[in-house]
Amino acid sequence: MRNTLLPFLSPLLLLFTACGGGGGGTANGTANTTPGSVHVAVDTATGTGGTVQFLVGGAALRRGDGSLTEDMLATPGVVTFTDPSGELAYLKLRNVPSGDYDALHLMLMPGTGRQLTEAGQHRSVDGSLSLDIPIRDHLQHDAAGNSWIVVGHDVGETVQGSGSSWTFAPTMSARVDGSHHTVAGLRTVLRADDRLWVSQPGADDGVLELEFAADCSWSDDQSHTFGSRGEFVASLGSDDDVHVEAEVHRGGRLVAHRAHRGGGNDNVRLLGRILALDAATTSFTLRVQAEVRHGEHRLLESAVDVRVLAANARLEQDDSHATLAFSALAVGNLAKVKWTTRTPVAGQLDDVVAREVEITAGAGAPLQPEWEGRVQAVDLVANTITVERRGDDVIVIGGVSVPQATLTISATTRLFRQASGGGGESAIGLAAVVPGQDRIWWRGNVTGPAAVAATWVRVRQQ
């Protein structure tokens, strides 16, 4: 990759200066369904409050035999790798030949790394020339169609150093086919009979087929709930945003378990921290650190304070879309503000009339690592699965590599078996997990040094 990509260094550095830190990808307003593309979504959640961006100058996929494709990046650009709001960022690989791929290599251009800390401090960060992201269950890509993969962080702290020397050293991996994610800002592209296609403008308008799981629920900004898929789909306007909690399948399908319709608004959203609250006027002071639009993030060189008028705004929790009262807001909350008007006021802060305010209560959207291993034992009395390392793959829990882990399975754990290649998914009981034969991927909450309360477990025969 070094020989292939370094000749582009000078023009790309000029591009970085010109773009002012915006997100990667090109949103041209048309649905781009060119066969052979691989759309990469970056899960930016780390559970921390900082933002990290790098100019990505090239991308290649590694085949199972160790060989690399040529540079496949459709458009070099700045990519957000960590973001406290956890919103997905996107980049697109084009003309990718059919193949079985086990890693994604991204070229991070030297001198282009930037971090915005939770406190609003700007830093320059260095990083390895090549960011290597394993695809442990491999991507089987067909050049006659399009593929989607989600890559995310396995360890929360991604920047290390002190003083004036900081290094971006993430641990990332591709999520398995059908893993769960929040996908926001979708627009309706096409409806045909009972089928619905949507695009994400920040993803170079890559098109996904949107399906709804049997347990799906539907809502909108007016706290209205819909009784059926048909009612929800019929309500969608061409300018409405759709937000889903969904399984992302590599063949370009989204299977939603929760869907939310938001009113369209092409203004950039303001992202920052609440500095002060005024209950008497239902307003708050927001220190704006970035502007967000269609998955793209533009970091401000200097934070800007504004007065957000929220009396007529919908206030909601970002992860659940649950309505919040103004009294639930707190100084220090991360807020993303969708606004209708912004008015300069002489000698005072700009007045921003909010239409919608999303709140993240903690430092940032929680990290959702996805672990992998081989089933060693199953205990039907204790409702646990003991997992050991599989081959060279390590199990890192709480930043520590462990030889094995114990998963607790509860009544709310989504436990299912899925055939190789993403087909044949079926819910199973714990007794159907076979020690010594099955390989699993899981998510959950860490409860001890090598213990996880599992929320999602995918089982596959080795």
N, C-alpha and C positions, 0 to 999 in steps of 0.2 A: 504493500500500500504506500510505503514511503516514496518509492520511485514513481508510482502512478500519480500521486496526489500533490506532492510538493511543488511542481511547476505552477499550481494554481494559487500559491500562497499570497503573492503580492496583490492580485486583483481581489482576492477574497478579503484581505485585510481592509482594502478600500471599501468593500461592501459592508463590512462590519461597522466601519465609521459612519457610513451613510445611513444604515438602517437604524441606528440609535438604540440598539438593544431590543428590537422587536422580536416576535416569535418566528420560528421557521415555517416554511411552507408558503404556498401561494394560493390565495383565495380569489379565483377569477370569476366566480359567480356562475359557472356552468358545471354541470355534472360531468366529471371526468371518469370514464369507465374504460380507458385504454387497457386492453388485456396485457398481462405480464407484470403489473405493478404489485409491489409489496408495500402496504401502508403500515408504518410503525407508530404506535401510540405509546408515549412515555408517561407512565404513572409517576407523577412528581411528588407524591406524598411521602414524607419521611418522619412525620411526627414532630418536626422542628419548625422554627419560625423563619428560617432563612430562604433566600432564593439564589439559585446558581444558574448561570447561563454560559454557554460556549458557542462560538462559531464552529459549526460542523462543515468541514470542507469536502468530505467524501464518505462513502459507505460501501462496504463489501460484505458478502455473505460467504461463510466457509462451508464447503461441502464435507461430507462424512470422510472423504479420503484426505482431508487436510488442505486441499487446494482452495484458492479464493477466486471469486468472480472478479470482474473488472469493477471500477467505480460505478455504482448504480444509483447514486444520489440524484434525484430529479432536479432539485434546486438547492445549492448551498445556502445556508442561512443560520441564524442564531436559534438555538434550541434551548428551551428551559428544561433543566434536569431536576431541579427541586423547586417547589413552590408551596408555601404554607396553606394555600387553599386546596391543594391536591388536584387541581384541574389537569386533565390530560393535555400533553403537548404532542405535536405530530411532525413526522417527516415522511417523505415518500421515496421509495426506490423504484426506478422504472426500467422496463425491458429486462426483467430478471428471467433468466432461462429456467426451464423446468429442472427440478432437482430436489435432493434431500439435503437440507442445511442444518448444521448443528451450532452455529454461532453467527453473531452479527458484530462486525467491526466498524466503529465510527472513528473518523479522523477528527480530533479536536485541534483546531488551529492554534499554534503557539501565540501567547500574548493576548488572547481574546477572552480568557476566563474572567467572569465578574461575579461577585457575591454581594447581595444586599442582606445584611444581618437583620435579625429580629429587631434590634435597636435602631435600625435605619442607617447603619454605617456601610459605606461602599468599600469593597476590597477587590484588589486584583488577585486572581488565583491561578496557579499553574496546574497542569495535569499531564498525564501520559499522552504521548502523541496518538496512540491508538487505544480506544476504550473497547474492551472485548467483553461481549455480553453472550453468555452461553444460552443455547436453545436446547435444554436437556432432553426434551422429548422430540426434538427435531421438527423442522418445518418442511412438509411435503408440498412444494409449490408447483403448480401447473401453469405454464406460460400462456395457456389459452384463457386463463381467468385471472382474478386478483386474489391476493392473500392479505390477511391482517394479523399482526402480532402485537401484543402488549408487553412492554418491558418495564420492570419496576425495581425498586430498591429492596434489598434484603437486610441492610443495616442502616440505621437512622442517621448516624453522624457521617457525613460525606466529605467534610472539609476539615483538614488537620493542619496544625501549625501554630505559630505565635508571632507577635510583633508584626513585621512587614512581610513575613514569609508564610504563605498559605497554599495548600495543595488540595485539589479536588481528587479524592481517591474513593469513588463509590464502589459498592459491591452490588451488582445488578444481575438480573437474569430475566429471560423471557417467561411469561406466564403461560400455563398450559392452555390448550384449546378448551374453550368454554368457561374460563375463569370469570369471576364476577367483578364488575367495575361500574363506577358512575360515569356515564357518558352524557355530557351536557351540550347544549347549543345545536341540537340536530334540527334540520329543516326538511320538510316533506318535499320529495322530488317527484314521486309517481305513486298513484294508487291504481290498482288493477284487480277488480273483483275483491277478493279477501286479502290481497297482498299489498304491502306498503313498503316503499323504499325511501330512505332518508340519506342525507349527506351531512357531513361536518365541514363547514367552510374552511376551518383551519387545517383540515386534512387534505388540502388540495381538492376538495369536493369529492373525495372518494365516496362511493355509494355503498350503503349497507341495506340489506333486507331486514326490516324490523318485524319480529314476531312477538307474541305475548304468551307467557307461560299460563298454565291453568290457574295458578294462584295469583295472577297479576292484579294489582289495584291501580286505579286511574284517578288523577286529581288535576286541579288547575289553580291559578293564582287567586281565585276568588273563594278558595276553600271548598269548591264544589267537587264532589266525587261522582264518577261516572259508573253506571251499572253494568256496562258491557264494553267490549272492544269496539263494537260498531258505533256506539254512542261517542266514545272518545275519538275515534278516527274521524267521524263526521264533523266533530267540533273543530278540527284543525284547519287553520287558515294558512295561506302560503307564507306568511311572515311570522308565524308562531314558532317559538323555540320548544323543542321537546327534550326533556331530561329523563333519563332512564337509569334504573339500577338493573343491570342486565348481564347475561353471559355473553362474552365476546368470542365468537367462533371464527376460526381462521379462514374459513371459506367466505367470509363477508356477511355473516348473520349475527344479529343481535336478538337475544331472547330475553324480553323484559319481564322482571318480577314486580317492578313498580315503574309507573310512567306518569310524568307530570308535564302539563302544558303551561308554558309561560308566554306572555305577550311579547311579540317581536319588538325589538328596540336595537337599532344599529349603533347607538352611542357606545363609546368605550365605557367599560365599567371601572369604577375607582376602587382600588385595593389598598387597604391601609389599616391602621390601628386606631381605636377609639381613645381619644385623649381626655374628653370631658363630656358629661351628660347634663342636659337641661330638661328636666321633666316638665317644667312649666310651659315650655314652648315645643315639647316633643322634638327636640333637636339634639344633635351631638356634634362635637368637633372631631373631625377625622384627619389624621396625618396620612396623606396619600403618598404611597411609595411606588406604586406601579399602576399602569393602565392595562386593562385586559380586554381583548376582543377576539372572538372566534378562536380561542385556544392560543392566541398570541399575547405575549407579555412585553410591555415596554417599561423598563425600569426608569424612573425619574432620576436625573443626576442629583437633584436636591429634593427632599421631601417638601410637599406643599400642604398646608393646613386649609381645610374648608369647613364651612358650617353646613351640616346635612339636615335639611328640614324633612322630618319623617312622619309628620302627622297623618298623611294620607298614603303612606307607603305600606306595603306588605313586609313584615319582618318575619324571617324564617330561619330555622336551623338548617345549615347547608347540607347536612347528610340525610336528613329525613323530610325536609320541606315542611316540617311542623311549624304552625304559626306561633310566633312569640309575642308576648306583650312588651311594651317599651321598658317596663320595669325589669325585664329579664336581661337587658343589656348591661354590660359592665365595662369599666375602663380597662383597656388592654385587650379587649376582644378584637379579633381579626374580622374585618367587615369588607364585604364586596358590595358596592352600591351601583345599582342600575338607576339612572337618573333621566329626568325629562327636560329640565332647564338648569343652566348654570349662569348666575348673574353676579358680575363684579359689584362690590359695594365699597365705595370710597372710604379708605382708612380702616376697613374691616376685612374679614374673611369673605371669600366668595360664598354666596348662598347657592346651595345645590338642592334642588327639589327632587327627593328620592321617589322612585316608583317601587323599588324592591331593594331590600337589604338582606343579604345572606350573612349569617354569623357563624364563625368557628370559635367555639368557646376556649379551646386549649391553645397551645403554642402553634399548632398547625394540624392539618388533616392527619389522622393516625396512619402510621406505617402499616402496610399489609404484606408482610413477607409471605412467600409461598415456599414451603419446605417440601423436600422429596426424599424418599427412602424406601427400603425394602422391609416388608412385614416380617418381623421375627416371632411375635407371639400375639395371641388374642385372648383376653380374659373376659368371658361372658358374665362373670359374677361382678367384677369390678368395673365392667364396661370400659375397658381400656385396650389400646393397641400399642404394642411395643415395636418401635421402628429402629432399624439399624442403617448404617451408611450403605449406599449402593455404589460399588466400584470406587471411583475417585471422588465422587460427589460428597461434600461435607455437609453436616447439619450444624448450622450456627444459630444458637438460641441466646438471646441477650448479649450478642457480641462474642460469645464463647463457642468454640467448636466442641461438639460432644459426640461420643461414639454411638450413642443411641438416645432415643427420646420416648417418653410415654404420653400418649394422647388419650384424653378422657372424652368419651362419646356420650352425648346427652340426647334427650328427646328432641332438641331443636337442631342438632347437628345434621347438616345435609350430607348424607352418605350415599354415594352412588358408584356404580360400575360403568365404565365407558370403554368401548373397544378401541383398539389402536386406530388412529386416523380420525377420531372424533365421532364415530358412529355408535349406534346401539346403546345409548345411555339409559340406565334403569336404576331406580332406587333399590337399595338392598339393606338388609339387616346386618348387624355386627357378625352374626354367625356365618355369613357368606364371604367374609374376608379370610383368605387362605394364607397362613404363615408359610414362608419359604417359597411361595409361588407368586404372590402378588406384590406389586409395586404401587406406592401411593404418593399422592401430593396432598398437602393439607394447609389450611389456614386456621388461625385461632388466636386465643389470648394466652400469653405466657403466664404460667402460674407457679413456676419453680425453675431451678437451674437447668433441668432437662425435661420439663413438663409443660404441656399445652392443653388447654381446654379447646377442643376442636370445634369450629363452626362449619367447616366445609372440607370434605374428604372425597377425593377422586381415586378410585381403585382401578387398576388395570393389571392384567396378567403380564408377567415379565416376558 
